[in-house]
Amino acid sequence: MRFLFLNHVQNAFQSLRSSRVRSALTMLGVTIGVASVTAILALSGGASKIISDQISSLSGNIAVIRPGIATDPIISITQPKLNHYYATSTLTEADILYIKNTPHISEVAPLMVLSGSIKASSVAPSESTVVATTPGLANISNLKLREGQFLDKDLKQDAVVIGTQLSINIFGTESSIGRILTIRGQTFTVVGILKRSNNPINYNSIDFDNVAIINFTEGKKLNQNVAQIQQIDIKADSIANLNPAIANISKTILKSHNGEKDFSVLTGDQISQSTSQLFYMIAGVTTAIAAISLLVGGIGIMNIMLVTVAERTREIGIRKALGASNSDISWQFLIESLAISISGGIAGYICGYLIAFIISRSFLTFDPIINWQISIVALIISIFMGTLFGLYPAFRASRKDPIESLYQYS
């Protein structure tokens, strides 16, 4: 049995070598499909890994509080609730005070993202962000300074810390300490420049290379004295004390909100879960589109196998006359179909990673992820394609009558 299987494999590769061009063109559909899926999964996995690594690097003792109840991003996109986008945040300044007074909480940093252009020597690009927060953000998010200092309670209220790229965009230099910029017509003095991160993807959803960070109180003034808090970052004094502190925070805020569960407290992988799910949802949609090329490739395999069966009718007749069973003939052609699809899948897997790295180095700020799960997916797709689209030609070959086959080509 083992010898017969090896013989089928040998015959399959001999058949592929005998018609190299035809075999290569047949593999092309599978190669393109597998390459697309591999590149998509590698890039989406790389994007998700960035946030997971960030959370892990922050010692595991941080949590974030966001307004509203956390929902599946797929549902939020397919079934949007417009009032969510226009409603006032459910988080309040009183909540910040409750959190600060909770035992074992060492740092608290509310985040209020403001609209409005940033101006100096030139106007900042539209992707620049104004964030009003407190000095605790630097410690919680491990922000590094290129020069100067971060916000401090002893500084004047009009102090601002900006990202390196924003400094270049509006001042034409990375060194802009002491310079003046305006936000909504109000002037601010640059006291610090953040070290370049080259990573706009993070759990705060802020590109710190293009950010202007101002004092929370000044942010309220720019927003008609209304605190529209999008997120509250908190840090516990130790990992062991994080969960008890979160339990106390949730209980206190829930009570202050009259028992209304209109906020979410997230820790660990939960912080990056919504972003990761969004990336994987996008990957799933694009993979479904890439499946079209797999379908075309599968039809190509079936077509070429049917041609092969017609060309080798005499061979089938001779094999059956010498005692080959229907099962032997089926396996012979099914293995040949698998050889085509698996060869195409291997080529697609390699090409997919090459494409992913090219895209990553050319347009993105992160590298694609490399793991065994993606290789397993590529292998399963290849085997499935070879089996599904090789079954019918193999069945056709096995059902041929040996006498008619020999007579037809005698």
C-alpha distance (Angstrom), angle and dihedral (degrees) to the residues before:
residue distance angle dihedral
M1 . . .
R2 3.81 . .
F3 3.81 90.6 .
L4 3.81 90.7 50.5
F5 3.81 91.2 51.1
L6 3.80 92.2 49.8
N7 3.79 88.7 48.1
H8 3.81 90.3 54.1
V9 3.81 90.3 50.0
Q10 3.79 91.5 49.1
N11 3.80 91.4 48.7
A12 3.79 90.7 48.6
F13 3.80 93.9 55.3
Q14 3.80 91.7 43.1
S15 3.80 88.1 54.6
L16 3.81 91.2 49.8
R17 3.80 92.0 49.1
S18 3.79 92.4 48.7
S19 3.83 90.5 61.2
R20 3.81 103.8 27.8
V21 3.79 98.1 162.1
R22 3.79 94.3 48.5
S23 3.81 91.3 46.2
A24 3.82 92.1 48.6
L25 3.79 92.3 50.9
T26 3.81 90.4 48.1
M27 3.81 90.7 51.4
L28 3.79 91.7 49.2
G29 3.82 95.5 80.8
V30 3.81 92.2 51.7
T31 3.81 90.8 43.4
I32 3.81 92.6 53.8
G33 3.80 92.9 45.8
V34 3.81 95.5 47.8
A35 3.82 91.1 43.2
S36 3.82 90.3 53.8
V37 3.79 93.5 48.9
T38 3.82 92.3 45.3
A39 3.81 93.7 49.8
I40 3.81 92.6 46.7
L41 3.82 94.6 49.1
A42 3.80 92.9 43.7
L43 3.81 93.8 51.4
S44 3.82 96.2 42.4
G45 3.80 90.2 46.8
G46 3.81 90.3 49.9
A47 3.80 91.8 51.8
S48 3.81 92.1 49.8
K49 3.81 92.3 46.0
I50 3.80 91.0 58.7
I51 3.79 92.9 64.4
S52 3.81 93.4 41.3
D53 3.81 90.1 52.6
Q54 3.80 90.7 48.5
I55 3.78 91.6 54.2
S56 3.82 91.3 46.9
S57 3.82 92.0 49.3
L58 3.81 91.7 55.3
S59 3.81 92.1 71.2
G60 3.81 93.9 -105.0
N61 3.80 94.5 -94.1
I62 3.81 99.3 107.5
A63 3.78 132.5 95.3
V64 3.78 136.1 178.9
I65 3.77 130.6 -142.4
R66 3.79 117.9 -151.9
P67 3.81 130.5 -177.4
G68 3.77 117.8 -104.4
I69 3.77 129.9 19.8
A70 3.79 116.3 -59.7
T71 3.81 110.8 -108.8
D72 3.76 135.8 -176.0
P73 3.84 106.4 -84.1
I74 3.78 89.3 -137.5
I75 3.80 90.5 59.9
S76 3.80 92.0 43.6
I77 3.81 90.2 55.6
T78 3.79 99.6 39.9
Q79 3.81 93.7 40.6
P80 3.82 106.0 29.2
K81 3.78 120.6 -175.0
L82 3.78 106.5 -147.9
N83 3.77 94.4 -161.4
H84 3.80 89.0 64.8
Y85 3.80 91.0 65.6
Y86 3.79 95.2 48.9
A87 3.79 99.6 38.1
T88 3.81 123.2 103.7
S89 3.79 114.4 -103.6
T90 3.78 113.5 -93.9
L91 3.82 90.8 -139.4
T92 3.81 116.1 93.8
E93 3.80 139.3 -171.7
A94 3.79 87.5 -106.4
D95 3.80 88.4 61.7
I96 3.81 89.3 55.2
L97 3.79 89.9 53.3
Y98 3.82 91.9 49.0
I99 3.79 90.3 51.4
K100 3.81 93.3 48.7
N101 3.81 90.0 53.1
T102 3.81 93.1 49.6
P103 3.81 112.8 109.3
H104 3.84 117.5 -106.5
I105 3.83 94.0 19.2
S106 3.82 107.8 125.9
E107 3.83 102.1 174.7
V108 3.81 136.1 23.1
A109 3.81 125.9 -175.2
P110 3.82 123.4 177.0
L111 3.81 116.2 -157.7
M112 3.79 120.9 -145.5
V113 3.82 114.5 177.3
L114 3.81 112.7 -155.1
S115 3.77 131.7 -161.2
G116 3.79 121.2 -134.7
S117 3.77 137.8 94.0
I118 3.80 124.7 -83.1
K119 3.80 113.5 -136.3
A120 3.79 136.6 -173.8
S121 3.80 126.4 123.7
S122 3.80 84.6 -15.3
V123 3.79 137.3 3.8
A124 3.80 116.4 -89.4
P125 3.82 118.5 -116.7
S126 3.79 117.4 -94.8
E127 3.82 92.5 -106.4
S128 3.82 90.3 66.6
T129 3.80 115.0 109.0
V130 3.80 134.7 -151.0
V131 3.80 113.7 -147.2
A132 3.79 125.6 -174.6
T133 3.78 113.1 -157.0
T134 3.82 145.1 129.9
P135 3.82 132.4 -91.9
G136 3.82 90.8 -96.6
L137 3.81 92.1 76.0
A138 3.82 92.7 77.0
N139 3.79 91.9 56.5
I140 3.81 96.2 41.5
S141 3.81 96.4 46.9
N142 3.81 94.4 33.7
L143 3.81 93.7 -123.5
K144 3.80 114.0 -174.8
L145 3.79 123.9 -148.9
R146 3.79 124.1 -136.8
E147 3.80 90.2 -162.0
G148 3.77 139.8 -20.9
Q149 3.79 122.4 25.4
F150 3.78 140.9 -70.1
L151 3.80 125.8 -108.7
D152 3.78 113.4 -62.1
K153 3.78 134.4 -178.2
D154 3.83 89.5 -121.8
L155 3.81 92.7 57.7
K156 3.78 124.4 89.1
Q157 3.79 115.2 -90.1
D158 3.80 92.3 -115.6
A159 3.82 93.2 65.9
V160 3.79 118.6 123.5
V161 3.80 133.8 -170.4
I162 3.79 115.4 -154.3
G163 3.79 138.0 -169.4
T164 3.79 121.8 -105.4
Q165 3.80 94.8 -113.6
L166 3.80 92.3 47.5
S167 3.81 88.9 52.7
I168 3.79 89.8 53.7
N169 3.81 92.3 45.7
I170 3.80 97.9 52.1
F171 3.83 102.9 25.6
G172 3.81 102.5 26.0
T173 3.80 91.8 -125.7
E174 3.79 141.0 74.4
S175 3.82 91.0 -133.5
S176 3.79 106.9 69.3
I177 3.81 103.5 138.6
G178 3.82 110.3 150.6
R179 3.80 95.3 18.2
I180 3.79 123.4 128.0
L181 3.79 128.0 -120.8
T182 3.78 132.1 173.0
I183 3.81 130.5 -132.9
R184 3.81 115.9 -172.0
G185 3.77 88.6 -15.9
Q186 3.83 94.6 -54.1
T187 3.81 118.4 117.1
F188 3.81 124.0 -127.5
T189 3.81 131.6 -175.7
V190 3.79 118.9 -132.9
V191 3.82 109.7 -123.1
G192 3.79 100.4 163.9
I193 3.80 143.7 23.2
L194 3.80 118.6 -150.6
K195 3.78 118.3 -131.7
R196 3.79 111.7 -105.3
S197 3.82 112.5 -95.4
N198 3.84 101.3 177.3
N199 3.78 86.4 -152.3
P200 3.82 119.0 106.4
I201 3.82 90.8 172.8
N202 3.80 113.7 87.9
Y203 3.78 140.6 127.5
N204 3.82 91.4 -94.9
S205 3.83 90.8 56.1
I206 3.82 89.2 -133.4
D207 3.80 126.6 127.6
F208 3.80 98.8 -137.8
D209 3.81 91.7 -167.6
N210 3.82 89.5 64.7
V211 3.80 101.6 34.2
A212 3.79 136.2 114.1
I213 3.80 110.4 -155.8
I214 3.80 117.1 -161.2
N215 3.77 135.5 174.0
F216 3.81 115.6 -76.6
T217 3.80 92.0 -124.2
E218 3.81 91.8 53.6
G219 3.79 89.2 47.9
K220 3.79 89.5 57.4
K221 3.80 90.8 51.8
L222 3.79 90.2 53.5
N223 3.81 88.5 50.5
Q224 3.83 97.2 52.2
N225 3.84 90.5 -92.5
V226 3.80 91.2 -62.3
A227 3.82 118.3 131.9
Q228 3.81 106.0 -142.7
I229 3.82 98.2 -177.6
Q230 3.81 114.6 -166.8
Q231 3.80 96.3 179.2
I232 3.80 142.6 -3.3
D233 3.81 117.7 -146.9
I234 3.78 116.2 -156.4
K235 3.78 134.0 -174.8
A236 3.80 126.3 -160.1
D237 3.79 123.4 -147.9
S238 3.81 89.6 -116.7
I239 3.80 141.6 2.9
A240 3.79 90.8 -112.1
N241 3.80 92.0 57.2
L242 3.81 96.6 45.2
N243 3.81 98.7 85.9
P244 3.84 95.9 45.6
A245 3.82 89.2 48.0
I246 3.80 91.7 49.8
A247 3.80 90.4 49.6
N248 3.82 90.1 53.8
I249 3.82 92.0 45.6
S250 3.81 93.1 50.1
K251 3.80 91.8 48.2
T252 3.81 93.2 48.2
I253 3.81 96.8 45.7
L254 3.79 91.9 44.1
K255 3.80 89.3 54.5
S256 3.82 92.7 47.3
H257 3.84 89.6 50.0
N258 3.81 90.0 56.1
G259 3.78 93.1 -106.1
E260 3.82 92.8 -55.2
K261 3.82 111.5 140.5
D262 3.81 94.7 -145.8
F263 3.80 98.4 140.5
S264 3.82 138.4 60.8
V265 3.80 128.2 -138.8
L266 3.80 111.7 -156.4
T267 3.80 131.2 -172.5
G268 3.79 137.5 175.2
D269 3.79 114.0 -16.6
Q270 3.82 90.0 -0.4
I271 3.81 89.1 72.4
S272 3.78 92.6 59.6
Q273 3.81 96.2 32.3
S274 3.79 97.6 92.2
T275 3.81 92.5 48.6
S276 3.80 92.3 44.1
Q277 3.80 91.9 49.0
L278 3.78 89.8 49.8
F279 3.79 91.4 52.9
Y280 3.80 91.4 47.7
M281 3.79 90.9 47.0
I282 3.81 89.4 54.2
A283 3.80 88.6 46.3
G284 3.80 90.3 51.3
V285 3.80 92.9 51.8
T286 3.80 93.8 47.2
T287 3.80 90.5 44.6
A288 3.79 89.2 55.2
I289 3.79 88.0 53.9
A290 3.81 90.0 48.2
A291 3.81 88.1 52.9
I292 3.80 87.7 73.0
S293 3.80 89.7 69.8
L294 3.80 88.6 48.2
L295 3.80 89.6 54.2
V296 3.80 90.1 50.8
G297 3.79 89.5 48.0
G298 3.79 91.2 49.9
I299 3.78 92.3 50.9
G300 3.80 87.5 50.0
I301 3.80 90.6 54.1
M302 3.80 91.9 49.5
N303 3.80 91.8 47.6
I304 3.80 95.2 49.8
M305 3.81 91.9 44.6
L306 3.80 91.0 53.1
V307 3.80 88.5 51.5
T308 3.80 89.5 48.8
V309 3.80 91.5 51.2
A310 3.82 90.5 51.5
E311 3.81 91.8 48.3
R312 3.81 93.5 49.2
T313 3.79 99.0 44.2
R314 3.81 91.4 118.7
E315 3.82 90.8 50.5
I316 3.81 89.3 52.2
G317 3.81 90.4 50.6
I318 3.82 92.7 50.5
R319 3.81 92.3 47.9
K320 3.79 91.9 50.0
A321 3.81 91.2 46.0
L322 3.81 88.1 54.7
G323 3.80 92.0 52.7
A324 3.82 106.5 -86.3
S325 3.80 112.0 151.4
N326 3.80 127.6 -136.7
S327 3.82 87.6 -104.2
D328 3.81 91.7 54.6
I329 3.80 91.7 52.0
S330 3.81 91.8 46.0
W331 3.78 92.1 51.7
Q332 3.78 91.7 47.3
F333 3.81 93.6 59.0
L334 3.80 95.5 34.2
I335 3.81 90.4 55.8
E336 3.79 89.3 49.3
S337 3.82 89.5 52.9
L338 3.81 89.9 48.7
A339 3.79 90.7 49.2
I340 3.81 89.8 56.1
S341 3.81 95.1 46.9
I342 3.83 96.4 42.3
S343 3.81 91.7 48.0
G344 3.79 88.7 49.8
G345 3.80 90.0 46.5
I346 3.81 93.2 52.9
A347 3.80 90.7 49.3
G348 3.82 89.6 46.9
Y349 3.81 92.3 49.9
I350 3.81 91.4 53.7
C351 3.81 93.3 43.5
G352 3.82 90.7 46.8
Y353 3.79 92.4 58.2
L354 3.79 91.7 44.8
I355 3.81 89.1 53.2
A356 3.82 91.4 45.7
F357 3.82 92.7 52.2
I358 3.81 92.2 45.8
I359 3.82 91.3 51.3
S360 3.80 91.2 43.9
R361 3.80 95.1 51.1
S362 3.81 93.8 41.8
F363 3.81 104.2 42.4
L364 3.82 112.1 4.6
T365 3.80 137.8 65.3
F366 3.80 98.1 -136.5
D367 3.79 138.6 57.8
P368 3.81 124.0 -116.0
I369 3.76 116.3 -102.0
I370 3.80 119.1 -108.7
N371 3.79 115.7 -153.6
W372 3.78 140.3 142.3
Q373 3.82 93.3 -111.0
I374 3.81 92.0 70.6
S375 3.81 91.8 50.1
I376 3.81 89.4 50.4
V377 3.82 90.3 50.8
A378 3.82 90.3 50.8
L379 3.82 91.1 48.9
I380 3.81 93.5 47.5
I381 3.81 91.1 49.5
S382 3.80 90.8 50.3
I383 3.80 94.1 48.4
F384 3.80 91.8 45.2
M385 3.80 92.4 50.4
G386 3.80 93.5 47.3
T387 3.78 92.8 47.2
L388 3.80 98.5 42.4
F389 3.78 96.8 46.9
G390 3.78 95.5 35.0
L391 3.80 97.3 54.5
Y392 3.79 97.5 77.5
P393 3.84 96.0 48.4
A394 3.82 89.3 45.6
F395 3.81 90.2 50.7
R396 3.81 90.9 48.5
A397 3.80 90.2 51.6
S398 3.81 94.0 48.0
R399 3.83 92.7 50.8
K400 3.80 95.3 55.8
D401 3.78 114.9 117.1
P402 3.84 110.3 -121.0
I403 3.82 94.6 -143.4
E404 3.80 93.5 49.6
S405 3.82 90.4 45.2
L406 3.80 92.6 52.8
Y407 3.80 93.3 41.6
Q408 3.81 93.5 47.9
Y409 3.81 93.5 55.6
S410 3.81 100.5 30.5
